[in-house]
Each structure stands twice: as structure tokens, then as C-alpha cells.
Amino acid sequence: MFGWLYVVHFPQSDTYDGVEESRLLPADGVVPLASCLGRDFEISYDRDGTGPAAIAGTFRVPGGFWSTFVFHPAAVEELAYEIRIPVRFYSGGIAKYDFAVPQAALLDCRYIEEVLSRVFDARQWRHITGPQSGWLC
């Protein structure tokens, strides 16, 4: 059986851990929507990108669900991005933000967070680390 693995914040110890979806469901099988939405600007970088020069990860904004991003160098003169949202609900409906970055740009966490801050009007990102997170920053 397949399921989601969530990164969950435990405020008492200020730690994050991966928790399987089945462990998050209450006995009646209903998860309140509010418990799935972000309360802060959160970002996590994946260990395995989509290519040697690409950087992938996930992020969540206050009031939003987790979304994914991929930043990759491309033959473009200025930054461009495209949002892809799966049509099928059972696929999770997770939005994927695909950023094409000019090849001359220094693609690192500072660049990524500056771009995402402009797109989502964020002041600061909280770094989430978990079993699949990378140490880009």
C-alpha cells in the first residue's frame, strides 16, 4: 500500500520527523484541513535533484499545502517559471513550480529563497530538515 510521508514539527522539542500518513489519521479517518495547512514560510531541499545542475525541494506558505519546486539552468535571459497542478485529485493535487534560471546565475539556496520570497511575498524561510532533506544551505 502506498501513502504519503509527512514531515511533522513537534513544538515541545522543536524537532521535525517523518510520519507516515496512516499514523496521522484519527480513528474516524478524517484529518482536519487546518492541520495540513502551513503556519509559516517553510522550505526543504531534496537530496536528489532532477539533474546534476538542478535543485529540487518542497515548500509551504501560511495557509497553503506543500508544493514542490525545481530550479534548473536554461537558455533564458531572465528568470521564468511555470506552475503545474495535477488534474487528478488522488495524485495529491500538489503544485509543482518549475523555474528556468539564466545559466550565468549562481544557483544556490540564497538565490532560490530570494526568488520564492518575491513570488510569495515572504520575509524569511524556515528550513525543514527530515530524512529526505538535503544540506544545500
N, C-alpha and C positions, 0 to 999 in steps of 0.2 A: 504494500500500500504506500502511496506517495503522500506527502504532506509538506507543509512549509516549516522551515526552521526560522524562528524569530530571534532577534537579539533583543533581550529584555533588560531594562535598567532596574536594579534593586537599590532603592534610595537609602535603605538602612546602612548598607555597606559601601554605597556609591560605586557599585561594580555592574558590569554587564555580563550576561551569559546567554548562550544559545539554548532555546527552549523549543521542543517540538510542539507542533500545533495541537496534537492530541492532549498534551499536558495543560494547554491553556483553556480548553473548553470546559465550562462548568457542566454539572450533571445533566442539565436540561439541554445542552448542546447549543446554547445561544451566547454569543460573545457581544457585549455591548459595543456599539460603534465607537463611542467615546474612548474606549480603552485602546483602540487601534490607531487613533489619530495622534500626530506629533504635538508636543508641547513646546518644542524648541527647534532651532535650526540644527539638524543633526546630519553628519556625513560619515561614511565609511568607505575606505578604499579597498578594492578587491585585490587579492594576491595574484590572481591570474587574469591579466587583461585580455583584450581581444586581438592582440598582436604585440610585437616587440616594442613598438613606439606608442601604442595606445594605453590609456589609463581608464579603467572602469571602476565603478563603485555604485553605492546607493546613497540616497539622501531623503530626508523628510523635513517638511516645513511645518510650523504650527498650524494645526487643524487639517493637515494633509496625511495621506498614506505614503508609504515608502515608494520611491521611484528609483529608476536606475539611470546612470549616465555613462557615456563613453566619450572621451576626448581623444581625437586622433589627428595627426598631422595630415594635411591635404593640400592640394594645389589650389588654394584660395588666397585672395589678397587680404580679406578681413574675416573675422570670426563669423561663422554661420551655424545655426542649429535647426534641428527638426525634431518634432515631438511625435512619437509613435505610441498609440494606445491600442492594445489588442482589442478586437471586436468581441471575442468570446468572453463571457463573464467568468467561466470556470478557470480561465487561464490566469485569473487574479486581477485582470484589468490594470496591471502595473504599467505606468507610463515609462517609456524609455526616451531619454533626451540624448540625441546624437549630435555632438559638437565637432565641426570641421574647423581645425585650427591652422593658421598660416604656418608653413614649415619653419619659418625663422623664429617663431615664438618658443620661449623656454617653457616646456610643458611640465609643470610640477604642481604640487598641492597649492601653493600660493596663487598661481595662475588660475587653477580650477576654482578655488574658493572665491577669488575676485570676480570671475565670470558669473558663477552661481549667485553671488551676492547682488550683482547688478540685475540679474534676471528675476530674482525673488525678493529683492529689497531687504537683504539680511545684513546685519552688522557684524555678526560673528557666528562661526560654525563650531558646534561641539563635536569632537571626534569620537566616534563609536568604534570600539575595538571588540572583536569577537573571534571565534575560531577561523573564519574565512577572511578576516581583515588583513590588509597589507600595512606596511610601515612606510608609507610614502613620505610623510612629513617628519 
